[in-house]
Amino acid sequence: MSGSNLPVTSREYKLMLNVDRFKDRTEGSQMFLNLIDFLIKKEGGNITEKQDKEEKRQTSYLDTEELALHQRGFALRLREEAKTPAEFQINFKFRASDRYLSAAQDVSSPSPSAISKFEEDVLPPLVSKFSHSTTIKNGSAPDLSSENKVASLFPAVESLGLKGNPAIKTIKDFTAAEIVRKLCKFQFGDPTTIKASLSFWYLTKEAAAWPLVAEFSFDYDLGEAAPAGSLEKFPAPVVDGANRFYTALQAQTGWMSPSGTTKTAFALDAL
């Protein structure tokens, strides 16, 4: 574990929504877009581009029988993107409220496709958590069936103290049919683009039914990479506008999920 800090490369705000609003996904999404258009303008921003594009994938989380990774603050996620040729994304993440603790975690991978990120997640009411993660891509389904197999992709797993090369499997045998709907791009008094989307989880092959989970998220990236040894500088108008919009949206209680769970928490307790 390193003791250094890292610059945040992006900030992502997340809200769990009331699934009852999305029995008809297209109609519900349009109504929600109308709502956020109103709130963004009310808070001094403007939508620069409306979108109507959906992406599909299968999403699952993996761990030991005792959830040893989760207990140590880590998550292992597998996504199978609905693409040709096939694309599998394996993400190894550590998330914590303590920025320095998260930055210090080794989530690196020797894979040539590995991309590492240090991001800030903003959760209700306006609470920050910091995610340090690495994602690698494969053209075929990876073998993640044991600690040793996972450690071959993310070597730091070997240092977590998991005894006896335990089996790794899909948590609760639950794989979500996920649909991500891109909604719009907007701005708050600065050229920085904020991107908004909806994410829905369904039971596998039941994407025409009521969603199990509905999440709204929006994010903005650092315009320029922070110089070596320094931290990030996000434009104040963007941060202020995004925070006010996020707070205003939470006041729309009819759209908010009464459970307030997260997608990861849902996977841990799935069905």
Backbone bond lengths (Angstrom), bond angles and torsions (degrees), N, CA, C in turn:
res aa  C-N    CA-C-N  psi(-1)  N-CA   C-N-CA  omega(-1)  CA-C   N-CA-C  phi
1 M - - - 1.455 - - 1.514 109.31 -
2 S 1.333 115.39 127.49 1.462 120.76 178.30 1.521 109.71 -87.37
3 G 1.333 116.54 153.92 1.451 120.25 179.76 1.512 113.28 -97.76
4 S 1.325 118.80 2.43 1.458 121.36 -174.83 1.523 111.62 -81.72
5 N 1.339 115.64 160.90 1.452 121.44 173.69 1.526 108.34 -97.53
6 L 1.334 116.75 168.37 1.456 122.41 179.83 1.518 109.04 -132.68
7 P 1.330 118.16 151.16 1.465 119.65 173.66 1.520 110.75 -73.64
8 V 1.321 116.51 139.19 1.461 121.90 174.02 1.524 108.26 -73.46
9 T 1.331 116.87 128.73 1.465 120.42 -178.08 1.519 112.69 -94.49
10 S 1.338 117.83 -20.68 1.459 120.71 177.59 1.523 109.60 -157.70
11 R 1.330 115.22 158.35 1.464 122.11 175.90 1.522 107.50 -122.83
12 E 1.329 117.11 128.06 1.460 121.67 -178.39 1.519 109.67 -124.96
13 Y 1.328 115.54 125.48 1.457 123.39 178.50 1.533 108.51 -98.41
14 K 1.337 116.95 135.64 1.462 120.29 -175.38 1.524 110.65 -131.20
15 L 1.333 115.41 140.60 1.454 122.13 176.19 1.524 109.47 -140.98
16 M 1.325 117.13 131.62 1.458 121.37 174.15 1.520 108.61 -85.45
17 L 1.337 116.30 132.32 1.456 122.18 -174.36 1.527 111.80 -107.57
18 N 1.314 114.48 163.15 1.456 122.93 178.37 1.525 109.38 -72.45
19 V 1.323 117.61 113.76 1.470 120.83 -175.90 1.517 112.29 -65.14
20 D 1.349 117.45 -21.12 1.465 120.00 179.45 1.524 111.68 -61.49
21 R 1.319 116.20 -21.79 1.461 120.55 -179.58 1.527 112.83 -78.00
22 F 1.334 117.61 -8.41 1.463 120.42 -170.10 1.526 113.19 -126.16
23 K 1.349 116.79 29.79 1.466 118.58 173.15 1.526 109.21 -58.10
24 D 1.344 115.56 -43.71 1.466 121.80 168.49 1.526 105.64 -99.00
25 R 1.324 116.62 102.90 1.464 120.69 -172.14 1.531 112.36 -62.51
26 T 1.312 117.04 -40.51 1.461 120.41 -178.15 1.526 111.11 -67.21
27 E 1.324 116.42 -46.86 1.455 120.48 -179.38 1.531 110.82 -65.90
28 G 1.343 116.58 -45.03 1.454 120.27 -179.93 1.520 111.97 -62.85
29 S 1.324 116.45 -39.84 1.460 120.48 179.77 1.524 111.58 -65.06
30 Q 1.335 116.61 -38.97 1.459 119.98 179.03 1.529 111.25 -67.21
31 M 1.328 116.54 -41.16 1.462 119.90 177.62 1.529 110.80 -63.21
32 F 1.336 116.37 -39.43 1.462 120.08 179.51 1.525 110.42 -68.50
33 L 1.324 117.49 -38.29 1.463 121.03 176.38 1.527 110.53 -61.40
34 N 1.332 116.77 -41.19 1.463 120.02 177.43 1.530 110.31 -61.02
35 L 1.341 116.44 -40.47 1.460 120.75 179.86 1.525 111.19 -63.59
36 I 1.328 116.88 -49.45 1.466 117.88 -176.24 1.532 111.28 -70.60
37 D 1.328 117.59 -29.07 1.472 120.47 174.37 1.524 108.93 -59.30
38 F 1.324 116.77 -46.12 1.467 121.35 179.21 1.529 111.10 -62.19
39 L 1.335 116.87 -45.89 1.459 120.66 -176.17 1.535 111.89 -69.58
40 I 1.317 116.88 -38.55 1.474 120.19 178.00 1.531 109.81 -61.65
41 K 1.338 117.16 -44.96 1.467 120.45 178.96 1.526 110.13 -64.96
42 K 1.340 116.41 -40.36 1.464 120.87 -179.60 1.530 111.12 -60.24
43 E 1.347 116.11 -32.81 1.464 120.36 -178.50 1.523 112.55 -93.86
44 G 1.345 116.74 12.70 1.456 120.24 173.01 1.516 115.70 91.44
45 G 1.323 117.90 11.47 1.459 121.14 179.11 1.514 112.09 -106.18
46 N 1.313 116.64 -174.52 1.460 120.97 176.63 1.521 110.35 -152.99
47 I 1.325 115.54 143.33 1.459 121.39 174.63 1.520 108.80 -79.06
48 T 1.309 116.39 125.92 1.460 121.37 -178.30 1.529 112.68 -97.40
49 E 1.319 116.44 -19.46 1.468 119.96 -179.62 1.527 109.38 -158.68
50 K 1.335 116.02 126.06 1.458 120.64 173.52 1.521 108.51 -97.08
51 Q 1.334 115.74 142.64 1.457 121.05 -175.09 1.522 110.42 -126.44
52 D 1.294 116.11 157.93 1.463 121.26 178.12 1.527 107.68 -148.24
53 K 1.324 115.12 66.93 1.454 120.32 -175.70 1.518 109.86 -132.13
54 E 1.327 116.46 134.36 1.455 121.01 178.85 1.529 110.83 -116.96
55 E 1.324 115.43 141.86 1.453 122.86 175.09 1.525 108.34 -122.38
56 K 1.329 116.73 142.95 1.458 120.87 -176.53 1.527 111.10 -119.24
57 R 1.333 115.53 147.40 1.459 121.33 177.42 1.521 109.84 -163.28
58 Q 1.312 115.80 165.01 1.461 123.27 172.58 1.525 107.56 -103.55
59 T 1.318 117.16 132.01 1.457 121.51 -175.55 1.522 110.45 -128.21
60 S 1.329 116.07 132.91 1.464 120.68 176.35 1.522 109.35 -145.32
61 Y 1.330 115.32 158.79 1.462 122.54 175.64 1.525 108.24 -116.04
62 L 1.332 115.87 142.69 1.453 120.61 -176.28 1.517 110.47 -122.81
63 D 1.348 115.28 149.48 1.456 120.25 -179.92 1.520 108.04 -166.75
64 T 1.327 116.31 178.06 1.465 120.31 173.08 1.521 108.74 -76.90
65 E 1.325 115.89 171.83 1.466 121.04 178.64 1.526 110.90 -57.61
66 E 1.334 116.35 -36.17 1.477 121.67 -177.84 1.528 112.45 -90.41
67 L 1.347 118.12 6.27 1.462 122.84 -177.98 1.528 111.39 57.86
68 A 1.322 115.33 46.55 1.463 121.18 -175.88 1.529 112.00 -64.25
69 L 1.315 118.11 -37.14 1.464 120.18 178.63 1.522 110.04 -65.72
70 H 1.308 116.13 -47.18 1.462 121.23 -179.76 1.530 110.84 -59.48
71 Q 1.313 116.91 -42.01 1.467 120.83 -179.31 1.527 111.86 -62.38
72 R 1.313 116.82 -24.36 1.466 121.69 179.90 1.524 112.42 -97.57
73 G 1.328 116.68 6.72 1.455 121.06 176.93 1.519 115.49 90.92
74 F 1.338 117.65 6.07 1.464 121.91 -177.17 1.532 111.00 -103.90
75 A 1.321 115.33 157.27 1.457 122.03 173.81 1.523 108.52 -137.72
76 L 1.314 115.55 139.36 1.469 122.22 177.54 1.525 107.21 -118.92
77 R 1.337 116.22 115.24 1.464 121.22 -175.15 1.527 110.32 -118.94
78 L 1.321 115.19 140.11 1.463 121.72 177.27 1.517 108.85 -120.72
79 R 1.320 115.43 128.12 1.458 121.26 174.86 1.517 110.06 -121.70
80 E 1.314 115.26 135.89 1.464 121.44 171.76 1.515 107.06 -111.63
81 E 1.326 115.46 106.61 1.448 120.61 -177.73 1.527 110.49 -75.39
82 A 1.325 115.82 143.36 1.462 120.85 178.70 1.526 108.73 -82.32
83 K 1.328 114.33 75.14 1.458 120.89 -176.79 1.523 110.49 -132.55
84 T 1.307 115.11 160.04 1.461 122.26 171.24 1.528 107.36 -127.18
85 P 1.350 118.84 118.69 1.462 126.99 1.76 1.530 112.38 -70.35
86 A 1.326 115.21 167.71 1.456 121.22 -176.45 1.526 111.31 -60.37
87 E 1.327 115.15 146.36 1.472 119.90 176.80 1.526 109.30 -140.11
88 F 1.324 116.08 124.72 1.456 122.93 175.55 1.526 108.07 -113.42
89 Q 1.324 116.69 134.17 1.450 122.10 178.59 1.527 109.17 -116.63
90 I 1.326 116.09 124.35 1.463 121.48 178.24 1.524 107.01 -111.43
91 N 1.328 115.46 122.43 1.457 121.57 -176.38 1.520 110.19 -118.66
92 F 1.325 116.28 127.67 1.466 123.03 177.90 1.519 107.06 -116.48
93 K 1.335 116.64 119.40 1.466 120.75 -169.04 1.522 111.34 -133.86
94 F 1.325 114.12 144.11 1.463 121.81 167.95 1.512 106.85 -119.68
95 R 1.341 116.60 130.59 1.461 119.85 -179.96 1.521 109.65 -132.03
96 A 1.328 116.30 136.26 1.463 121.34 -179.31 1.520 109.59 -154.85
97 S 1.328 115.82 159.36 1.459 120.70 175.84 1.521 111.54 -71.34
98 D 1.325 115.98 -26.60 1.465 120.97 -179.43 1.526 109.58 -85.35
99 R 1.306 116.09 112.72 1.464 121.67 -177.14 1.520 111.76 -58.48
100 Y 1.331 117.00 -44.22 1.457 120.69 -174.16 1.525 111.33 -69.59
101 L 1.328 116.41 -35.65 1.454 120.13 177.70 1.524 110.64 -65.16
102 S 1.329 116.16 -44.06 1.463 119.88 -179.99 1.523 111.59 -65.55
103 A 1.335 116.72 -43.55 1.466 120.45 -179.54 1.516 111.94 -62.05
104 A 1.329 116.69 -29.73 1.464 120.82 -175.18 1.520 113.67 -78.21
105 Q 1.335 118.40 -13.06 1.464 120.54 -176.03 1.529 111.60 -73.92
106 D 1.318 114.87 141.47 1.463 121.30 175.90 1.523 108.72 -90.22
107 V 1.321 116.67 108.68 1.468 121.12 177.30 1.529 110.05 -118.53
108 S 1.316 117.20 20.00 1.458 122.14 -173.37 1.527 112.22 -69.89
109 S 1.321 114.06 162.45 1.460 121.49 177.90 1.527 109.39 -140.52
110 P 1.353 117.08 143.63 1.468 119.65 176.06 1.520 113.46 -77.88
111 S 1.329 117.22 -5.35 1.459 120.80 -177.46 1.527 111.06 -61.22
112 P 1.333 118.41 136.73 1.470 120.53 178.75 1.522 112.85 -65.71
113 S 1.331 117.82 -18.08 1.469 120.55 179.84 1.521 112.31 -92.30
114 A 1.338 118.31 1.46 1.456 121.83 -172.95 1.528 112.03 -65.40
115 I 1.330 114.84 133.85 1.461 122.03 174.20 1.527 107.43 -129.44
116 S 1.324 116.26 122.28 1.463 121.39 -179.01 1.525 110.12 -104.33
117 K 1.348 115.60 147.18 1.451 121.65 -179.43 1.527 109.93 -140.01
118 F 1.334 114.26 150.44 1.461 120.60 170.55 1.515 106.05 -125.88
119 E 1.335 116.75 110.35 1.459 122.41 -170.53 1.521 111.01 -125.15
120 E 1.318 114.50 157.25 1.462 121.38 174.33 1.522 108.52 -106.36
121 D 1.318 116.30 123.06 1.459 122.08 174.24 1.521 107.97 -99.29
122 V 1.326 116.43 129.92 1.462 121.64 178.43 1.519 108.10 -107.77
123 L 1.336 116.10 121.68 1.456 123.32 -176.51 1.525 109.43 -119.28
124 P 1.348 117.60 160.94 1.467 120.33 -177.82 1.522 112.03 -60.66
125 P 1.351 118.49 148.28 1.477 124.02 -6.16 1.526 112.77 -75.85
126 L 1.329 117.93 -34.62 1.463 122.77 172.72 1.529 106.46 -167.39
127 V 1.329 114.45 64.96 1.465 122.42 -172.43 1.521 109.22 -115.21
128 S 1.320 116.26 133.55 1.461 120.70 -178.18 1.518 112.27 -95.76
129 K 1.339 114.89 138.57 1.447 122.34 166.15 1.524 107.01 -129.12
130 F 1.320 115.93 153.57 1.463 120.08 -173.24 1.525 110.04 -118.44
131 S 1.324 114.76 127.83 1.456 121.83 -175.50 1.520 110.42 -112.89
132 H 1.318 115.48 125.00 1.463 122.53 174.97 1.525 106.18 -113.54
133 S 1.322 117.03 117.38 1.459 119.28 -171.11 1.519 111.66 -143.81
134 T 1.324 114.31 159.97 1.462 122.37 171.92 1.518 108.31 -133.22
135 T 1.323 115.51 134.27 1.462 121.83 177.23 1.520 109.20 -117.79
136 I 1.327 115.83 134.36 1.462 120.63 173.84 1.522 108.81 -122.99
137 K 1.314 116.12 154.00 1.463 121.54 -177.18 1.520 110.08 -118.33
138 N 1.338 114.84 140.01 1.464 122.08 176.95 1.520 109.37 -128.23
139 G 1.310 116.07 151.44 1.449 120.56 174.89 1.513 113.02 -88.53
140 S 1.332 117.13 -3.23 1.465 121.85 177.57 1.524 108.31 -141.63
141 A 1.323 116.37 163.69 1.456 121.15 -177.53 1.524 110.24 -62.90
142 P 1.333 118.68 125.13 1.464 121.16 -178.46 1.522 111.35 -77.10
143 D 1.319 115.97 153.94 1.463 121.41 174.22 1.521 107.98 -90.04
144 L 1.333 116.49 107.02 1.465 122.67 -179.18 1.525 110.16 -118.85
145 S 1.321 116.76 33.32 1.464 121.53 -168.31 1.524 114.57 -81.06
146 S 1.328 118.42 -8.81 1.464 119.66 -178.52 1.523 109.72 -151.38
147 E 1.326 115.95 166.42 1.463 120.54 177.42 1.520 110.91 -56.79
148 N 1.331 117.30 -43.35 1.457 120.47 -178.61 1.524 111.89 -61.51
149 K 1.336 115.94 -39.75 1.461 119.91 179.68 1.527 110.48 -65.23
150 V 1.323 116.31 -42.91 1.463 120.11 178.98 1.526 110.57 -67.32
151 A 1.337 117.06 -39.44 1.460 121.59 -179.54 1.528 112.21 -65.32
152 S 1.326 116.95 -25.08 1.466 119.08 176.76 1.528 111.04 -67.38
153 L 1.345 116.08 -24.12 1.455 121.12 177.08 1.527 111.76 -95.12
154 F 1.338 116.32 -35.70 1.459 122.61 -178.61 1.528 107.91 -131.57
155 P 1.325 117.98 87.89 1.472 122.61 -170.47 1.525 114.61 -56.09
156 A 1.335 118.46 -27.68 1.465 119.91 -177.59 1.521 112.56 -63.63
157 V 1.329 117.85 -17.48 1.467 120.52 178.56 1.526 110.32 -58.44
158 E 1.322 116.77 -31.53 1.468 120.34 -179.65 1.521 112.21 -62.97
159 S 1.325 117.51 -24.67 1.461 120.57 -176.88 1.527 113.02 -91.45
160 L 1.327 118.31 5.16 1.454 120.83 -175.72 1.522 113.34 -85.71
161 G 1.322 116.70 -4.93 1.460 119.50 176.04 1.508 114.70 79.21
162 L 1.328 118.37 26.43 1.460 120.88 175.97 1.527 108.23 -78.83
163 K 1.297 117.08 124.51 1.461 121.57 -172.48 1.526 112.41 -87.72
164 G 1.337 115.06 136.93 1.464 120.83 168.27 1.509 116.64 72.46
165 N 1.338 118.45 28.85 1.460 121.63 178.18 1.533 111.10 48.63
166 P 1.334 118.18 60.71 1.467 120.57 -174.88 1.524 112.42 -65.26
167 A 1.325 114.64 154.88 1.460 121.06 176.58 1.521 110.18 -68.54
168 I 1.323 115.06 144.35 1.455 122.51 175.09 1.529 106.69 -114.17
169 K 1.311 116.78 131.63 1.464 119.30 -179.51 1.526 110.59 -146.72
170 T 1.315 115.77 167.98 1.455 121.23 179.12 1.522 109.98 -63.95
171 I 1.321 116.81 127.44 1.459 121.25 -178.44 1.523 110.03 -62.32
172 K 1.335 115.77 126.13 1.473 123.36 177.67 1.526 112.48 59.39
173 D 1.349 116.99 16.35 1.468 121.08 -176.06 1.528 112.17 54.01
174 F 1.326 116.22 30.94 1.456 120.57 -175.57 1.524 111.12 -105.61
175 T 1.326 115.17 121.95 1.455 122.38 172.73 1.516 108.18 -121.25
176 A 1.320 116.56 125.12 1.460 121.00 -178.08 1.520 110.73 -91.38
177 A 1.324 115.20 138.27 1.461 120.41 165.78 1.521 105.65 -84.32
178 E 1.331 116.21 107.20 1.464 121.11 -173.49 1.523 110.84 -102.78
179 I 1.320 115.16 134.20 1.459 121.93 173.57 1.522 108.13 -120.99
180 V 1.318 115.91 122.38 1.457 121.81 178.23 1.521 107.82 -105.76
181 R 1.316 115.37 122.13 1.464 121.16 -178.39 1.524 108.84 -110.83
182 K 1.311 116.55 113.15 1.460 120.78 177.12 1.525 108.86 -74.60
183 L 1.353 115.96 129.03 1.458 120.66 -173.73 1.521 113.45 -99.45
184 C 1.347 115.82 -55.63 1.457 118.06 -173.08 1.521 110.49 -169.20
185 K 1.331 114.09 173.80 1.458 122.94 170.16 1.520 106.67 -124.41
186 F 1.336 116.82 143.16 1.464 119.59 -179.28 1.522 110.61 -147.98
187 Q 1.328 115.33 170.43 1.462 121.47 -175.73 1.527 109.85 -140.20
188 F 1.344 114.69 157.86 1.459 122.17 174.22 1.537 108.93 -131.85
189 G 1.336 116.97 90.58 1.453 121.29 172.30 1.513 115.86 59.68
190 D 1.328 117.58 22.92 1.463 121.67 -177.53 1.527 107.02 -160.02
191 P 1.339 118.63 150.06 1.470 119.97 179.72 1.532 114.43 -64.80
192 T 1.325 118.12 -11.97 1.474 120.32 -179.03 1.526 110.60 -58.40
193 T 1.323 116.04 128.23 1.457 121.73 -179.40 1.525 110.57 -88.96
194 I 1.321 115.63 132.07 1.459 122.90 174.86 1.529 107.20 -107.72
195 K 1.323 117.15 127.99 1.459 122.46 -175.36 1.529 109.46 -108.09
196 A 1.344 116.72 132.80 1.461 121.82 -176.53 1.525 110.69 -121.34
197 S 1.327 115.85 143.69 1.464 120.21 179.53 1.521 110.69 -152.89
198 L 1.311 115.29 163.42 1.462 123.89 172.81 1.515 108.52 -114.74
199 S 1.318 116.20 143.35 1.461 121.37 177.02 1.522 108.87 -127.12
200 F 1.323 115.80 130.02 1.462 121.65 -178.95 1.525 110.09 -121.19
201 W 1.313 115.62 137.40 1.458 121.36 173.40 1.521 109.60 -110.37
202 Y 1.334 114.34 133.80 1.452 121.91 176.25 1.524 108.92 -127.34
203 L 1.324 115.80 161.36 1.452 118.77 168.48 1.518 108.08 -62.71
204 T 1.320 117.23 144.66 1.465 121.22 -177.33 1.523 111.00 -50.14
205 K 1.328 115.97 129.23 1.466 124.50 177.70 1.522 113.04 67.60
206 E 1.340 117.26 16.59 1.462 119.45 178.11 1.525 110.47 -123.69
207 A 1.320 116.30 39.39 1.461 120.94 -173.88 1.522 113.54 -72.64
208 A 1.335 117.83 -1.82 1.453 120.23 175.64 1.524 111.31 -94.36
209 A 1.321 117.32 -6.09 1.453 121.82 -177.77 1.522 110.92 -89.96
210 W 1.329 115.31 -171.40 1.460 120.82 177.26 1.526 109.28 -67.19
211 P 1.344 118.45 135.37 1.465 118.36 178.80 1.517 111.59 -69.11
212 L 1.332 116.10 147.49 1.458 121.46 173.97 1.521 110.85 -77.57
213 V 1.331 115.32 -34.80 1.464 122.71 -176.10 1.521 108.43 -141.67
214 A 1.322 116.06 140.70 1.462 121.61 172.15 1.524 107.87 -132.41
215 E 1.331 116.71 126.72 1.465 120.88 -178.39 1.518 109.72 -129.69
216 F 1.334 115.52 135.21 1.448 121.64 171.57 1.522 108.39 -104.28
217 S 1.313 116.56 136.61 1.460 120.15 176.81 1.522 109.88 -143.24
218 F 1.321 114.63 150.98 1.464 119.64 171.05 1.521 107.87 -144.19
219 D 1.315 115.44 149.69 1.459 119.27 -174.79 1.521 110.98 -147.93
220 Y 1.314 113.97 159.12 1.460 120.87 172.29 1.512 108.74 -140.53
221 D 1.330 115.12 146.49 1.452 122.23 -174.92 1.522 110.48 -103.30
222 L 1.314 114.23 160.87 1.456 120.31 174.10 1.523 108.38 -67.54
223 G 1.347 116.03 127.78 1.462 119.34 -176.68 1.515 112.97 -62.85
224 E 1.326 116.31 -39.65 1.459 121.19 178.55 1.519 108.65 -132.36
225 A 1.308 115.84 144.09 1.464 119.80 178.60 1.523 110.13 -60.39
226 A 1.330 115.52 137.21 1.463 119.90 178.38 1.519 109.63 -66.45
227 P 1.326 117.68 136.98 1.476 119.94 177.54 1.522 110.78 -58.19
228 A 1.307 116.07 152.28 1.462 121.04 -179.62 1.525 110.79 -52.81
229 G 1.321 115.57 131.14 1.452 121.01 177.19 1.514 115.01 84.44
230 S 1.350 118.41 -1.26 1.459 120.86 -179.95 1.519 109.91 -116.04
231 L 1.323 116.59 170.51 1.447 121.58 179.21 1.522 110.40 -106.22
232 E 1.316 115.71 176.91 1.455 122.24 -171.80 1.527 112.15 -76.33
233 K 1.342 115.20 160.14 1.462 121.29 174.27 1.528 108.17 -137.70
234 F 1.339 116.09 94.59 1.462 120.36 176.67 1.525 109.00 -83.39
235 P 1.343 117.87 142.56 1.467 120.53 -178.77 1.529 111.54 -60.76
236 A 1.327 116.86 131.52 1.464 121.56 -177.22 1.528 113.14 -58.50
237 P 1.355 120.83 -40.98 1.473 119.21 179.43 1.530 112.42 -61.85
238 V 1.328 116.76 -33.79 1.465 120.65 179.91 1.527 110.23 -69.16
239 V 1.318 115.78 -47.39 1.462 120.42 -179.36 1.524 110.34 -62.56
240 D 1.334 116.48 -46.59 1.468 120.86 -178.64 1.525 110.78 -62.98
241 G 1.325 117.52 -47.37 1.461 120.82 -179.49 1.515 112.37 -63.74
242 A 1.319 116.22 -43.66 1.465 120.41 179.99 1.522 110.84 -63.13
243 N 1.326 117.23 -41.55 1.457 120.76 179.66 1.531 111.54 -64.24
244 R 1.327 116.45 -43.24 1.464 119.97 -179.81 1.524 111.02 -66.63
245 F 1.319 117.17 -41.00 1.466 121.32 177.06 1.524 110.95 -62.25
246 Y 1.315 116.69 -43.70 1.471 122.03 -179.62 1.533 110.62 -62.11
247 T 1.320 116.58 -42.16 1.459 120.97 178.81 1.525 111.00 -66.99
248 A 1.337 117.00 -42.79 1.459 121.09 179.70 1.524 111.44 -63.43
249 L 1.324 116.20 -37.56 1.459 119.82 -179.11 1.531 111.21 -65.98
250 Q 1.314 117.27 -37.02 1.457 120.55 179.84 1.532 112.62 -64.96
251 A 1.327 116.36 -21.13 1.467 120.11 177.54 1.523 112.22 -74.82
252 Q 1.339 116.71 -11.81 1.472 121.26 177.08 1.527 108.30 -84.57
253 T 1.331 115.88 73.65 1.468 120.75 -167.54 1.523 113.43 -62.78
254 G 1.320 117.24 -27.98 1.455 119.03 179.51 1.516 113.83 -66.16
255 W 1.334 116.30 -18.77 1.464 120.93 178.79 1.519 112.68 -95.47
256 M 1.333 116.93 -13.28 1.460 119.56 -174.55 1.526 111.79 -85.61
257 S 1.337 116.12 148.15 1.460 121.18 176.70 1.522 109.77 -71.06
258 P 1.340 118.28 129.77 1.467 119.61 178.31 1.521 112.75 -67.35
259 S 1.335 117.54 -23.06 1.467 120.43 -178.26 1.517 112.18 -81.74
260 G 1.350 116.44 -31.03 1.463 120.66 179.91 1.510 114.39 64.81
261 T 1.339 118.05 20.15 1.461 121.10 -178.13 1.524 110.39 -75.27
262 T 1.325 117.24 178.47 1.453 123.09 172.83 1.529 108.46 -117.15
263 K 1.316 116.68 167.57 1.465 118.87 179.34 1.520 111.15 -63.56
264 T 1.327 116.55 -40.85 1.468 119.64 179.24 1.531 110.57 -63.15
265 A 1.329 116.68 -43.94 1.461 120.40 179.04 1.517 110.69 -63.08
266 F 1.328 116.67 -38.51 1.455 119.98 178.25 1.523 111.04 -62.12
267 A 1.334 115.91 -42.23 1.471 119.94 178.95 1.532 111.14 -62.73
268 L 1.336 116.83 -38.51 1.456 120.26 -179.74 1.525 112.24 -65.86
269 D 1.342 115.84 -30.55 1.453 120.54 -176.89 1.526 111.89 -108.83
270 A 1.330 116.41 14.41 1.461 120.91 -168.21 1.527 112.97 -55.11
271 L 1.299 112.29 130.26 1.458 122.73 165.81 1.521 112.65 41.34
